[in-house]
Amino acid sequence: MVTLKTNEGTFAFSLDVKDSPNAAASFASLIKKGFFDGTIFHRIVPGFVIQGGAPNGNGTGGPGYKTVDVPPSDSAYTKGVVAMAKTGSDPPGTAGSQFFVVTGPDANLPPDYAIVGKVTRGLDVVDRIGRLGDANQHPTENVVISKVRVETS
């Protein structure tokens, strides 16, 4: 279970180690190193996604490495799904540190993004953050991820 504390509230999601073992392990490792603490959701697209995990705060940067978990062909990016962002030129399932949470009913994305979890608590917080974006996909106010914790069972 991953818990993200932000200045807009706290939400949590389960880690999907079955379909994305490499990305999930990397995500957990980055959390334990404090990689995400103090970062922001740099991309907010109302009705679509909120995106964070960029250490430079502007959609650039990463951990210095990438993992790959080819997503199942039936992957669905529906409300509350947490997946790893990648560039268009990266192969399907490539993951660094940038992630997104789907805020709309269905993002209608192809199965190109490693799914690392699903929101289990605080979907109202995700919705609130998801309303803080403008027409250019920029936040209308800074949403700071103050602390991320991971609990393993």
C-alpha positions as CSV (number, residue, x, y, z in Angstrom):
1,M,0.0,0.0,0.0
2,V,1.3,3.4,-1.0
3,T,0.1,6.5,0.8
4,L,0.6,10.0,-0.7
5,K,0.2,13.0,1.6
6,T,-0.4,16.3,-0.3
7,N,-1.5,19.8,0.7
8,E,-4.9,18.9,-0.7
9,G,-5.3,15.7,1.4
10,T,-4.1,12.1,1.5
11,F,-4.8,9.2,-0.9
12,A,-3.6,5.6,-1.0
13,F,-3.3,2.9,-3.6
14,S,-2.4,-0.7,-3.7
15,L,0.8,-1.7,-5.6
16,D,0.3,-4.0,-8.5
17,V,3.3,-6.4,-8.3
18,K,1.6,-9.0,-10.5
19,D,1.3,-7.1,-13.8
20,S,4.1,-4.6,-13.2
21,P,6.7,-6.2,-10.9
22,N,9.6,-4.1,-12.1
23,A,7.8,-0.8,-12.0
24,A,6.2,-1.6,-8.7
25,A,9.5,-2.6,-7.1
26,S,11.2,0.5,-8.5
27,F,8.4,2.8,-7.3
28,A,8.6,1.3,-3.8
29,S,12.4,1.7,-3.8
30,L,12.1,5.4,-4.8
31,I,9.6,6.0,-2.1
32,K,11.9,4.5,0.5
33,K,14.7,6.9,-0.6
34,G,12.3,9.9,-0.3
35,F,12.5,10.5,-4.0
36,F,8.9,11.9,-4.3
37,D,8.8,13.9,-1.1
38,G,8.5,17.6,-1.8
39,T,7.7,17.1,-5.5
40,I,4.5,18.4,-7.2
41,F,1.8,17.3,-9.5
42,H,3.2,19.1,-12.5
43,R,0.5,18.1,-15.0
44,I,-3.2,18.3,-14.2
45,V,-5.7,17.6,-17.0
46,P,-9.3,17.9,-15.6
47,G,-11.4,14.9,-16.4
48,F,-8.3,12.9,-17.5
49,V,-5.2,12.6,-15.3
50,I,-3.0,14.1,-12.6
51,Q,0.7,13.5,-13.2
52,G,3.6,13.7,-10.8
53,G,7.0,12.2,-10.1
54,A,9.2,14.6,-12.0
55,P,12.0,15.6,-9.7
56,N,12.5,18.9,-11.6
57,G,8.8,19.9,-11.1
58,N,8.2,20.7,-14.7
59,G,7.7,17.3,-16.3
60,T,11.4,16.5,-16.8
61,G,13.8,14.3,-15.0
62,G,13.6,10.9,-13.5
63,P,15.6,8.4,-11.4
64,G,18.4,7.9,-13.9
65,Y,17.2,4.5,-15.0
66,K,14.1,2.9,-16.6
67,T,12.3,-0.4,-16.1
68,V,10.0,-2.2,-18.5
69,D,6.8,-4.3,-17.8
70,V,4.9,-4.9,-21.0
71,P,1.2,-4.2,-20.0
72,P,-1.4,-6.9,-20.7
73,S,-3.3,-6.2,-23.9
74,D,-6.5,-5.7,-22.0
75,S,-5.1,-3.0,-19.7
76,A,-7.8,-0.4,-18.8
77,Y,-7.0,3.1,-17.6
78,T,-10.1,3.8,-15.6
79,K,-10.8,6.1,-12.7
80,G,-8.3,5.6,-9.9
81,V,-5.8,3.6,-11.9
82,V,-2.2,4.6,-11.2
83,A,0.2,4.0,-14.1
84,M,3.7,5.1,-15.1
85,A,4.1,7.9,-17.6
86,K,6.5,7.5,-20.5
87,T,7.5,9.4,-23.6
88,G,6.0,8.5,-27.0
89,S,9.2,7.1,-28.2
90,D,9.7,4.7,-25.2
91,P,8.5,1.1,-25.7
92,P,5.2,0.0,-24.0
93,G,5.6,-0.5,-20.3
94,T,8.6,1.7,-19.9
95,A,8.8,3.4,-16.4
96,G,11.0,5.9,-14.7
97,S,9.6,7.9,-11.8
98,Q,6.8,9.9,-13.4
99,F,3.3,8.5,-12.7
100,F,-0.3,9.4,-13.4
101,V,-3.6,8.8,-11.7
102,V,-6.7,8.6,-13.9
103,T,-9.4,11.1,-12.8
104,G,-11.9,10.6,-15.6
105,P,-14.2,7.5,-16.0
106,D,-11.9,6.1,-18.7
107,A,-8.7,7.7,-20.1
108,N,-9.1,5.7,-23.4
109,L,-5.4,5.1,-23.5
110,P,-3.8,2.2,-25.4
111,P,-2.1,-0.6,-23.3
112,D,1.2,1.3,-23.3
113,Y,1.6,2.2,-19.7
114,A,2.7,0.0,-16.8
115,I,-0.1,0.0,-14.2
116,V,1.3,0.2,-10.7
117,G,-1.9,0.3,-8.7
118,K,-5.4,1.5,-8.1
119,V,-6.6,4.1,-5.6
120,T,-8.1,2.4,-2.6
121,R,-8.7,5.4,-0.3
122,G,-9.0,9.1,-0.9
123,L,-10.5,9.2,-4.4
124,D,-12.2,12.4,-3.3
125,V,-8.7,13.9,-2.9
126,V,-7.7,12.7,-6.3
127,D,-10.9,14.3,-7.7
128,R,-10.1,17.6,-5.9
129,I,-6.5,17.7,-7.3
130,G,-7.9,16.8,-10.7
131,R,-10.0,20.0,-10.8
132,L,-6.9,22.2,-10.3
133,G,-5.7,22.2,-13.9
134,D,-6.1,24.7,-16.7
135,A,-6.6,24.4,-20.5
136,N,-2.8,24.0,-20.9
137,Q,-2.6,21.1,-18.5
138,H,-0.8,23.2,-15.9
139,P,-1.8,23.3,-12.2
140,T,-3.7,26.4,-11.2
141,E,-2.1,26.0,-7.8
142,N,0.8,23.9,-6.6
143,V,-0.2,20.5,-5.3
144,V,2.8,19.4,-3.2
145,I,3.5,15.8,-2.4
146,S,4.9,16.3,1.1
147,K,5.4,12.6,2.1
148,V,5.0,9.2,0.4
149,R,5.1,6.0,2.4
150,V,5.0,2.4,1.3
151,E,3.9,-0.5,3.5
152,T,4.7,-4.0,2.3
153,S,2.7,-7.0,3.5
